[in-house]
Amino acid sequence: MQHITIYYNTRRIILWQKTEELEIKVENLEIDEPFLHKCTDRMNNILNIFFKNENMQEISFEHYDLNKLLNDFKTYFKYIEAAGGLVRNKQNELLIIHRFGIPDLPKGKIEKNESPQKAALREVEEECGISTLEIVGKAKSSYHIYIHKSKTILKKTHWFYMKYKDNEKLIPQTEEDISLVEWCNYEKIMKYKKETYLSLKSYLL
């Protein structure tokens, strides 16, 4: 069954594309159940409860049309889109940045009239100080929610696989709070996978 996972810190909201065969019917559903189904009209109330109740680790919403469900869900947030790169060099090492002391991947907000591909290339170049990047494929997009200046923001990040064949010096974009940029082998990737954000763990392979 198709789904979209949206992360809020270590908690999750899952949007499911429901099929007739897998329809789950729940009667007299209590609002504090750990896993909530078939919530459409009550979406706003359920989200408010979710954000106030830190013990509620996971909720879900279901609909036959996943795109419609996502579009409805987006209306409750300030929605922005970003793009980033999963960059490999000639040694098959992965490009990792450290922002606020946390292992991360190079990414940033898509500018007006900019395609996700161009934004991803630009952000990697700006945050890591390298060029001559080549996009070789698209990865699954990620979604996460965060609070900024009292606003609840839903961010979608488009991810692109990239190759890098040059030997430029890595330069962290310190004005974006990046303290370190490095090429990481498998052992270091596995170490950082334990330290990075939950929404990024599946990209550190």
C-alpha positions in Angstrom: 0.0 0.0 0.0 1.4 3.3 -1.0 2.2 5.8 1.7 4.0 9.0 2.6 5.9 9.3 5.9 6.2 12.7 7.4 8.5 13.2 10.4 8.2 15.5 13.3 11.4 15.1 15.3 11.2 11.4 16.3 7.5 11.1 15.7 5.7 10.2 12.5 2.5 11.0 10.6 1.7 8.5 7.8 -0.6 9.2 4.9 -1.9 6.0 3.4 -3.5 5.3 0.0 -6.3 3.1 1.1 -7.6 0.2 -1.0 -11.0 -1.5 -0.7 -9.4 -4.7 0.4 -7.3 -3.1 3.1 -10.0 -0.8 4.4 -9.9 -0.7 8.2 -13.1 0.1 10.0 -12.9 1.4 13.5 -16.0 2.1 15.6 -16.0 4.4 18.7 -12.4 5.5 18.0 -10.8 7.2 21.0 -8.8 10.2 20.1 -5.8 9.0 22.2 -5.3 5.8 20.3 -1.7 5.4 19.1 -2.7 4.7 15.5 -5.7 6.6 14.1 -7.6 5.6 10.9 -10.1 7.2 8.6 -9.6 10.7 9.8 -10.7 13.3 7.3 -13.2 15.8 8.8 -11.3 15.6 12.1 -7.9 16.1 10.6 -7.3 19.5 12.2 -8.4 18.4 15.7 -6.3 15.3 15.5 -3.2 17.3 14.4 -3.7 19.7 17.2 -3.8 16.8 19.7 -0.8 15.1 18.1 1.3 18.2 18.5 0.3 18.8 22.1 0.7 15.2 23.2 4.3 14.1 23.0 3.4 10.6 24.0 1.6 10.1 20.7 4.4 8.8 18.6 2.5 7.9 15.4 -0.8 8.7 13.7 -2.1 8.0 10.2 -4.7 9.3 7.8 -6.1 7.3 4.9 -7.8 8.1 1.6 -8.3 6.4 -1.7 -6.5 9.4 -3.4 -3.1 9.9 -1.9 -2.5 13.1 -3.7 -5.8 14.6 -2.5 -4.9 13.5 1.0 -1.5 15.1 0.8 -3.0 18.4 -0.6 -5.6 18.5 2.2 -2.8 17.8 4.8 -0.7 20.6 3.4 -3.3 23.2 4.1 -2.7 23.0 7.8 0.9 24.2 7.5 3.1 26.7 5.8 4.4 24.6 3.0 7.8 24.9 1.4 9.9 22.8 -1.0 13.6 22.2 -0.9 16.1 20.2 -2.9 19.3 18.4 -2.1 22.0 16.0 -3.3 23.1 12.5 -2.5 26.6 13.0 -3.9 29.2 10.2 -4.5 32.8 10.8 -5.6 35.1 8.5 -7.6 35.8 6.4 -4.4 32.0 6.0 -3.9 32.1 8.1 -0.7 29.1 10.0 0.3 29.2 13.8 0.8 28.1 14.7 4.4 27.8 18.1 5.9 27.6 19.0 9.6 25.0 21.7 10.5 24.5 22.6 14.1 26.9 19.8 14.9 24.5 17.2 13.4 25.4 15.0 10.3 23.2 16.2 7.5 22.9 16.2 3.7 23.4 19.3 1.5 20.0 20.8 0.7 18.2 24.1 0.7 15.0 26.0 -0.3 14.0 26.1 -3.9 14.0 29.7 -5.2 11.2 31.2 -7.2 11.0 29.9 -10.8 13.8 27.4 -10.0 13.5 23.7 -10.9 14.2 21.2 -8.1 17.2 19.9 -10.2 18.8 23.3 -10.4 18.1 24.1 -6.8 19.8 20.8 -5.7 22.9 21.5 -7.8 23.1 25.1 -6.5 22.7 24.1 -2.9 25.4 21.4 -3.0 27.7 23.9 -4.7 27.0 26.7 -2.2 27.1 24.6 0.9 30.1 22.4 0.0 32.2 24.6 -2.3 32.3 22.2 -5.2 31.1 22.3 -8.8 31.1 20.0 -11.9 28.3 17.9 -10.4 26.2 15.6 -12.5 22.7 14.4 -11.6 22.3 10.7 -12.4 18.9 9.9 -10.9 16.1 11.0 -8.5 15.5 9.5 -5.0 12.3 9.5 -3.1 11.4 12.8 -1.6 11.3 13.3 2.2 8.9 15.3 4.3 9.3 16.7 7.8 7.6 19.2 10.0 9.3 21.8 12.2 8.5 25.0 14.1 10.1 28.3 13.0 9.1 31.7 14.5 5.9 30.2 15.9 4.9 28.8 12.5 4.5 25.1 11.9 6.2 24.3 8.6 5.9 21.3 6.4 8.9 20.9 4.1 9.2 18.6 1.2 12.7 17.9 0.0 13.4 16.6 -3.5 16.6 14.4 -3.5 18.8 13.7 -6.4 21.6 11.2 -6.9 24.8 13.0 -8.1 28.3 12.1 -9.2 31.4 14.1 -8.6 34.6 13.4 -10.4 36.8 16.3 -9.5 39.1 17.0 -6.6 38.1 20.4 -5.4 38.7 21.4 -1.7 35.5 21.1 0.3 34.5 24.5 1.8 31.7 24.6 4.3 29.2 27.5 4.0 29.6 28.8 7.5 26.9 31.5 7.1 24.5 28.6 6.9 25.8 27.2 10.1 27.7 24.4 8.4 30.9 23.7 10.3 32.3 20.7 8.3 31.9 19.0 4.9 33.5 15.6 4.3 33.5 12.6 2.1 32.5 9.5 4.1 33.2 5.9 3.5 30.7 3.1 4.6 32.0 2.8 8.1 31.6 6.6 8.8 28.2 6.7 7.1 27.0 4.0 9.4 28.3 6.0 12.4 26.6 9.1 11.3 23.4 7.3 10.5 22.9 6.8 14.2 23.4 10.6 14.8 21.4 12.2 12.0 17.8 13.1 11.7 15.2 10.4 11.6 13.9 11.6 8.2 17.4 11.2 6.7 18.4 7.8 8.0 17.2 5.9 4.9 19.4 8.0 2.6 22.6 7.1 4.5 23.5 3.8 2.8 
